[in-house]
């Protein structure tokens, strides 16, 4: 057999073996409840260990598509390893099989070291390795026989092609079946669609017409549609939680431990609140921020029932996937702050990717210390005794949102006609509120923008500045001042460790 043809067939063998390994792992994950196969496990491990600077760079480049990029990168790496395994097993057995063993070992290690892992968490990687190695060893042996005994090539060729074809088809069938089984076993979307949320005992007032600058084309919608709301979290595989199985445990430094079920939560007098949420990874001028109408129950009321003991200063919230966030107890217990266990978002049950069935919403804190999705536990504790997920990775413990502003229009580099041009956008200082927004053109005097009506201190505000634009290239800057007189700093800083700072800049050309 020509060497080039033999090499290509060896590569095919490696790729088919890898597909068999991944498909088998996914199937085992369905029955063990491991939460995903090796790709998800390794991806989660990467998210856990990646330095904050790298995380911010990836989010800045790819936004909410960061997880897709990570999974695609892992898949590409697996493909390269599969090629290497196929060639090595053909030329120098059993080195190719050892490649699969090492890769599976890494997958198993990543799985068992994740929060909430059990002994079964390693099962998908191990079973996948056995299945993939079996196909690789057998197919490679038949390929070598075909290559070494040309006189009998017809028999060996058919044997090799039959095995590779059957294995490849089986991998596709098993992989698709595993995905379908996962969807069928969870059926969360169907469950969510069947949920009928109760009416709010305390409804939010309608957004006043004066709070929305409808005449400014391109400005951010005051209320962010669910489909456009940013999603940044550590879950590569979105948790599937049936409300019938959900419960919330409040424990730790409390006089009375509380366990709350879904039905018990919905029976409580729920409240509606318009709240702006922001991710700490949001760059100056970024879009990792949004406002929604949330329906939920005040966390302070549940804490009052539990009665925190003296010395407690933090609530460690925990997601079903093991993520934790550290929220100051005084913030969650604040009677003047709408910190809630949310069950609804913009008039419907929480979207699955935004925490269905229950998540936390806390005005004024970045999401990494407050907005726990798929929340199942609130531990009353101290900052000295417990450390949350991102705090162990260099981020600060408390995470108050900083006063910020953004230019939505004109867009960066946009060409506009001379004359009156609407420079507009949003500004926010959740739970404090905005008192002033100013725009500067080409380093000149700061000019006050017109503010839309403020809805609450917990939401962003729209603003517009009518600029008399003259021909040429221009630089626009914006800054905001909160209701306590604090003006947004010009000092530029990256998101890590407690939120980006600086003034948002746009360059435009006036023709």
C-alpha positions in Angstrom: 0.0 0.0 0.0 1.4 3.5 -0.8 2.6 5.2 2.4 0.4 8.2 1.9 -2.7 6.1 1.6 -1.7 4.1 4.7 -1.2 7.3 6.7 -4.6 8.7 5.6 -6.3 5.5 6.6 -4.5 5.5 10.0 -5.7 9.1 10.5 -9.3 8.0 9.7 -8.9 5.2 12.2 -7.8 7.7 14.9 -10.7 10.0 14.2 -13.3 7.2 14.2 -11.9 5.9 17.5 -12.1 9.3 19.0 -15.7 9.7 17.9 -16.5 6.3 19.4 -14.9 7.4 22.7 -16.8 10.6 22.9 -20.1 9.1 21.9 -19.7 6.3 24.5 -18.8 8.9 27.1 -21.9 11.0 26.4 -24.1 7.9 26.6 -22.6 6.9 30.0 -23.1 10.5 31.2 -26.8 10.2 30.6 -27.1 7.2 32.9 -24.7 8.3 35.6 -25.9 11.9 35.8 -22.3 13.1 35.4 -23.6 16.3 33.7 -21.7 15.8 30.5 -18.9 13.9 28.8 -15.1 14.6 28.8 -15.4 17.8 26.7 -17.7 19.5 29.2 -15.6 18.2 32.2 -12.3 19.5 30.7 -14.0 22.7 29.6 -15.3 23.3 33.1 -11.8 22.6 34.5 -10.3 25.2 32.1 -12.9 27.8 33.2 -11.9 27.1 36.8 -8.2 27.5 36.4 -7.9 30.2 33.7 -6.4 33.5 35.1 -8.7 36.5 35.3 -6.8 38.4 32.6 -7.2 35.5 30.1 -10.9 35.3 31.0 -11.4 39.0 30.4 -9.6 38.9 27.1 -11.7 36.0 25.8 -14.9 37.6 26.9 -13.8 40.9 25.3 -13.1 39.1 22.0 -16.0 36.8 21.8 -18.6 38.1 24.3 -21.3 35.6 25.2 -19.9 33.2 22.6 -17.0 32.5 24.8 -18.2 29.0 25.7 -18.8 28.1 22.1 -15.2 29.2 21.3 -13.9 27.1 24.3 -15.8 24.0 23.2 -14.7 24.4 19.6 -11.1 24.8 20.7 -11.3 21.6 22.8 -12.9 19.8 19.8 -10.1 20.9 17.6 -7.5 19.7 20.2 -9.3 16.3 20.4 -9.1 16.1 16.6 -5.4 16.7 16.5 -4.9 14.1 19.3 -7.0 11.6 17.3 -4.8 12.1 14.3 -1.7 11.5 16.4 -3.2 8.5 18.0 -4.2 6.9 14.7 -0.7 7.4 13.2 1.1 6.2 16.3 -1.0 3.1 16.7 -0.5 2.2 13.1 3.3 2.7 13.1 4.3 2.1 16.8 1.6 0.2 18.7 0.5 0.6 21.4 1.5 4.3 21.6 -1.7 5.4 20.0 -3.8 3.6 22.6 -1.7 5.2 25.3 -2.6 8.7 23.9 -6.3 7.8 24.4 -5.5 6.6 28.0 -3.7 9.9 28.8 -6.5 12.0 27.3 -9.2 10.0 29.1 -7.2 10.3 32.4 -7.2 14.0 32.0 -11.0 14.0 31.4 -11.6 11.8 34.4 -9.4 14.0 36.6 -11.2 17.1 35.4 -14.5 15.5 36.2 -13.8 14.3 39.7 -12.2 17.6 40.8 -15.2 19.6 39.9 -17.5 20.9 42.6 -20.1 18.3 43.6 -18.3 15.5 41.8 -18.8 11.8 42.8 -16.9 8.7 41.9 -19.3 8.2 39.0 -18.1 11.5 37.5 -15.1 9.7 36.0 -17.2 6.9 34.5 -17.9 8.6 31.1 -14.2 9.3 30.4 -13.1 5.8 31.5 -15.8 3.9 29.5 -15.2 6.2 26.5 -11.5 5.4 26.7 -12.1 1.7 26.8 -14.4 1.8 23.8 -12.2 4.1 21.8 -9.0 2.1 22.5 -10.7 -1.2 21.5 -11.7 0.2 18.1 -8.3 1.9 17.7 -6.3 -1.3 18.5 -8.5 -3.6 16.4 -8.8 -1.4 13.4 -5.1 -0.5 13.4 -4.1 -4.2 13.6 -6.3 -4.9 10.5 -4.8 -1.9 8.7 -1.3 -3.2 9.4 -2.3 -6.6 8.1 -3.6 -5.1 4.9 -0.4 -3.1 4.5 2.0 -5.9 5.3 0.3 -8.7 3.4 -0.7 -7.3 0.0 -1.4 -10.7 -1.4 -4.2 -11.0 1.1 -5.1 -7.4 0.8 -8.7 -8.0 -0.4 -9.7 -9.8 2.8 -7.8 -7.5 5.1 -9.1 -4.4 3.3 -12.7 -5.5 3.6 -12.2 -6.4 7.2 -10.7 -3.0 8.0 -13.2 -1.0 6.1 -16.1 -2.9 7.6 -14.9 -2.3 11.1 -14.2 1.4 10.6 -17.6 1.9 8.8 -19.5 0.1 11.5 -17.7 1.9 14.3 -18.2 5.3 12.7 -21.9 4.7 12.1 -22.3 3.4 15.7 -20.5 6.5 17.0 -23.0 8.8 15.2 -26.0 6.8 16.3 -24.9 6.6 19.9 -23.8 10.2 20.0 -27.1 11.4 18.6 -29.0 9.1 20.9 -27.1 10.3 23.9 -28.0 13.9 23.1 -31.6 13.0 22.5 -31.7 11.0 25.8 -30.2 13.9 27.6 -32.9 16.3 26.2 -35.6 13.7 26.9 -34.5 13.0 30.5 -34.4 16.6 31.4 -37.3 18.0 29.4 -36.8 21.2 31.2 -38.0 23.4 28.3 -41.3 21.6 28.3 -41.6 21.9 32.1 -40.8 25.6 32.0 -43.4 26.2 29.3 -46.0 24.6 31.5 -45.2 26.8 34.5 -47.8 29.3 35.4 -46.4 31.9 37.6 -48.6 33.7 40.1 -49.4 37.4 39.9 -47.2 39.6 41.9 -48.6 40.7 45.2 -46.6 43.9 44.7 -46.4 44.8 41.0 -43.8 47.2 39.5 -45.2 50.4 38.1 -45.2 50.6 34.3 -42.2 52.2 32.7 -43.1 55.9 32.2 -43.1 57.1 28.6 -40.6 59.8 29.6 -38.1 57.1 30.7 -37.7 55.9 27.1 -36.1 58.0 24.4 -38.0 56.3 21.5 -37.0 59.1 19.1 -33.3 58.2 19.3 -32.6 55.4 16.8 -30.0 52.9 18.0 -30.2 53.6 21.7 -30.4 50.5 24.0 -33.9 49.4 24.8 -34.8 50.3 28.4 -35.9 46.8 29.1 -33.7 44.2 27.6 -35.5 41.3 25.9 -34.7 37.9 27.3 -33.2 36.7 24.1 -30.8 39.6 24.1 -29.9 39.6 27.8 -26.2 38.8 28.3 -25.2 35.4 29.7 -21.9 35.0 31.5 -21.4 32.0 33.9 -19.3 29.0 34.5 -21.7 26.4 33.1 -20.6 24.9 29.8 -23.6 22.5 30.0 -26.7 24.4 31.2 -28.1 22.7 34.3 -31.4 21.0 33.9 -33.5 21.5 37.0 -37.1 20.3 37.4 -39.0 22.7 39.7 -40.6 19.6 41.3 -37.1 18.5 42.5 -35.9 22.0 43.4 -35.4 23.2 47.0 -33.4 25.9 48.7 -31.6 25.3 51.9 -30.7 28.2 54.2 -28.2 27.2 56.9 -25.0 28.1 58.6 -24.9 30.8 61.2 -28.6 30.9 61.8 -30.9 30.0 64.6 -33.3 28.1 62.4 -32.4 26.2 59.3 -34.9 26.6 56.5 -35.7 24.4 53.5 -38.0 25.9 50.9 -39.6 24.0 48.0 -40.8 25.4 44.6 -44.4 25.2 45.6 -43.7 26.9 48.9 -41.8 29.7 47.1 -44.6 30.4 44.7 -47.1 30.5 47.5 -45.3 33.5 49.1 -46.3 37.1 48.2 -44.0 37.7 45.2 -42.8 41.1 44.1 -41.9 42.7 40.8 -38.8 44.8 40.5 -37.0 46.5 37.5 -33.3 45.9 38.1 -30.2 46.4 36.0 -27.6 43.6 36.2 -24.0 43.9 35.1 -21.1 41.5 34.7 -17.8 42.4 36.3 -16.1 41.4 33.1 -17.9 44.2 31.2 -15.3 46.4 29.6 -15.9 50.2 29.5 -18.6 50.6 26.8 -19.3 46.9 26.8 -22.7 45.1 26.5 -22.5 42.7 29.4 -25.3 44.6 31.1 -29.1 44.6 30.8 -32.3 45.5 32.6 -35.3 43.2 33.1 -38.5 43.0 35.1 -37.9 40.4 37.7 -40.5 38.5 39.7 -39.5 37.0 43.0 -39.5 36.9 46.8 -37.3 39.1 49.1 -34.3 37.3 50.4 -34.3 39.4 53.5 -37.6 37.9 54.5 -36.2 34.4 54.4 -33.1 35.5 56.3 -35.3 37.1 58.9 -37.0 33.7 59.4 -33.7 32.0 59.7 -32.4 34.6 62.1 -28.6 35.0 61.4 -26.5 34.8 64.5 -24.0 37.5 65.8 -20.8 37.8 63.8 -22.2 36.6 60.4 -21.4 39.1 57.6 -21.7 37.1 54.4 -24.1 34.8 52.6 -22.5 32.2 50.4 -25.0 31.2 47.6 -24.4 28.0 45.8 -25.7 26.8 42.4 -26.7 23.3 41.6 -23.5 23.0 39.5 -21.3 24.0 42.4 -20.7 27.7 41.6 -20.6 29.9 44.7 -21.0 33.7 45.2 -20.2 35.8 48.3 -22.8 38.5 49.0 -22.6 40.8 52.0 -25.3 39.9 54.6 -26.1 43.5 55.1 -26.9 43.9 51.4 -29.3 40.9 51.3 -30.9 42.0 54.6 -31.3 45.6 53.5 -35.0 46.5 53.7 -34.5 49.2 51.0 -32.9 47.0 48.5 -34.8 44.6 46.1 -32.6 41.5 46.6 -34.9 38.6 45.5 -35.0 35.0 44.7 -36.3 35.5 41.2 -38.6 33.0 39.4 -39.7 35.3 36.5 -38.1 37.5 33.9 -39.9 40.0 31.8 -43.3 38.4 32.3 -42.4 34.7 31.9 -40.6 32.0 33.9 -36.8 32.4 33.9 -35.2 31.2 30.7 -33.3 28.0 31.3 -30.0 29.6 30.5 -30.7 32.5 33.0 -31.3 30.2 36.0 -34.6 28.4 35.7 -36.3 27.7 38.0 -34.7 30.1 40.6 -31.9 32.6 40.6 -30.7 35.5 42.7 -31.1 39.2 41.7 -29.3 41.8 43.8 -29.3 45.4 42.8 -25.9 47.2 43.0 -23.6 44.2 43.0 -21.8 42.6 40.1 -23.1 39.2 39.2 -20.1 37.3 40.3 -20.9 38.1 44.0 -24.7 38.0 43.8 -26.5 36.7 40.7 -26.3 33.0 41.4 -28.3 31.0 38.8 -30.0 27.6 39.6 -29.5 28.5 43.2 -30.0 25.8 45.8 -28.3 26.9 48.9 -27.7 30.0 51.0 -25.1 29.6 53.7 -24.9 32.4 56.3 -21.3 32.6 57.2 -18.4 35.1 57.3 -15.9 36.4 54.8 -13.2 35.1 57.1 -14.5 31.5 57.0 -15.7 31.0 53.4 -14.4 32.1 50.0 -16.5 32.1 46.9 -15.6 30.8 43.4 -14.2 34.0 41.8 -12.7 35.3 45.0 -10.3 32.3 45.0 -9.2 33.4 41.5 -8.1 36.9 42.4 -11.4 38.9 42.3 -12.5 41.0 45.2 -15.0 39.7 47.7 -17.8 42.3 47.7 -18.1 43.7 44.1 -20.3 46.8 44.2 -21.1 48.0 40.7 -19.3 51.2 39.7 -20.8 54.3 38.1 -20.5 53.9 34.4 -21.9 55.2 31.1 -21.9 54.2 27.5 -22.4 55.8 24.1 -24.7 53.7 22.0 -25.0 56.2 19.0 -23.2 57.2 16.9 -21.4 53.9 16.5 -17.6 53.6 16.5 -16.3 55.0 13.2 -19.7 55.9 11.9 -20.0 58.6 9.3 -22.7 61.1 10.1 -24.0 64.2 8.3 -23.2 67.7 9.5 -25.8 69.4 11.6 -27.6 68.2 14.8 -26.5 64.7 15.7 -28.0 62.8 18.6 -25.2 61.4 20.8 -27.0 59.0 23.1 -26.7 56.0 25.3 -27.2 54.7 28.9 -25.7 55.3 32.3 -25.9 53.3 35.4 -25.1 53.2 39.1 -27.5 50.5 40.4 -29.0 51.2 43.8 -27.5 54.7 43.8 -28.9 56.2 40.7 -27.6 58.7 38.1 -27.9 62.5 38.6 -25.9 63.8 35.6 -24.4 62.6 32.3 -21.9 64.8 30.4 -20.4 64.6 26.9 -17.1 66.0 25.7 -16.3 66.7 22.1 -12.6 66.9 21.0 -11.3 67.6 24.5 -13.6 70.7 24.9 -15.8 71.7 27.8 -18.0 69.0 29.2 -21.7 69.5 28.2 -24.7 68.2 30.1 -26.8 65.6 28.3 -30.6 65.5 28.7 -31.6 62.6 30.9 -34.7 60.5 30.4 -36.9 60.1 33.5 -35.4 57.8 36.1 -37.5 54.8 36.8 -35.8 53.6 40.0 -32.3 53.9 41.4 -31.8 50.2 40.6 -32.0 50.7 36.8 -29.9 52.4 34.2 -31.1 55.6 32.6 -31.1 56.7 29.0 -29.5 60.0 28.0 -29.1 62.2 24.8 -26.9 65.1 23.9 -27.9 67.2 20.8 -24.5 67.8 19.2 -24.0 70.6 16.6 -21.6 68.5 14.4 -19.2 70.2 12.1 -17.3 68.4 9.2 -14.2 66.4 10.2 -13.1 63.6 12.4 -14.2 63.9 16.1 -13.7 62.2 19.4 -16.6 61.9 21.8 -16.3 61.0 25.5 -19.0 60.4 28.1 -19.0 60.4 31.9 -21.7 60.0 34.5 -22.2 61.2 38.1 -24.3 59.3 40.5 -26.9 60.7 42.9 -24.4 60.9 45.7 -22.1 63.2 43.7 -19.5 60.6 42.7 -18.3 61.2 39.1 -17.1 58.3 36.9 -13.3 58.2 37.0 -11.2 58.8 34.0 -8.6 56.3 35.3 -8.5 53.3 32.9 -8.5 49.9 34.6 -9.3 46.4 33.3 -12.3 44.4 34.7 -10.1 42.4 37.2 -10.2 42.5 40.1 -13.3 44.6 40.8 -14.7 46.1 37.5 -13.4 48.2 34.6 -13.1 51.9 34.8 -12.5 54.8 32.4 -14.6 57.0 30.0 -16.2 55.5 27.0 -14.8 56.9 23.8 -16.2 57.0 20.2 -14.6 58.4 17.1 -16.9 59.6 14.3 -16.6 61.3 11.0 -18.8 64.2 10.0 -19.3 64.7 6.3 
